[in-house]
């Protein structure tokens, strides 16, 4: 029996503001100790899946890295 696939919300074409809100939500879950995994999507670069608790998204690594760099810079 194979594992059930989790439905990912595809935010690759969403506005940057929506992506940032999703990334902030995931960051908050991580701060609560919920593990996060980031894996390359089978469609290839730059698509990645991010799984954290009940949040499962398909996004692009470029916007995720840009948000992370911005977060580190602003604290």
N, C-alpha and C positions, 0 to 999 in steps of 0.2 A: 504494500500500500504506500503510495507516495504522499508526501506532506502537502497539505492544502496551501495554495498560493494566497498570499495576502494582497488585497487590492490596494494599490498605491495611487495616491492623488497626484496627478501629473501637473506640476507647477512650472514646467520649463518655459512656457510662453506667457506666464502670468507677469503682471507689472512688478517692478523691483520692490515696491512698497509691500505688496502681498507676500512676496518671497521673504522679505525681511521679517514680517510678522510671524511667518511660519518658523523661520530660523530662531527667532526670539522665544517662541513657544518651546521648541526643542531644547534650547539652551536652558530654559527654566526647568525642564524635566531632568536634564543632566545635572543641574545644581541640586536637585532633590535625590540624586543618586541612581537615577534610572539609566541603565546602559544604552549607548547609542552605537549603531553600526552604519558605516558608509561603505557601499560596494559599487564597483563599476557595473552599470546596467548592461545587459546582453546586447543592446544596440550599439554599445561602444562609446568612446570619448565624444563629448564631455558629459554624457548622461550618467548619473549615479542614483542609487536608491539610498534613502536614509530611513532607518527604522529606530524608533525610540518609544518604548511603551506602546500606546495605541496609535501613535502617529507613524504613518508610512507614506513617504513621498518619493516622487521621481522628480529630480531637479538636475541642474547642470552644476558641475564642480566649479566652474568659473565664478558664478554668482555666489556660491557658498564660500569660496575662498576669499572673495572680495568683501563679503559681509564679515567674515572672521577677522580679516586684517583691519577693517574699520572698527570693529568691536575692541580689538587689542589696542588700537591707537587711541580711542576715546575712553577706554577703561570700562 
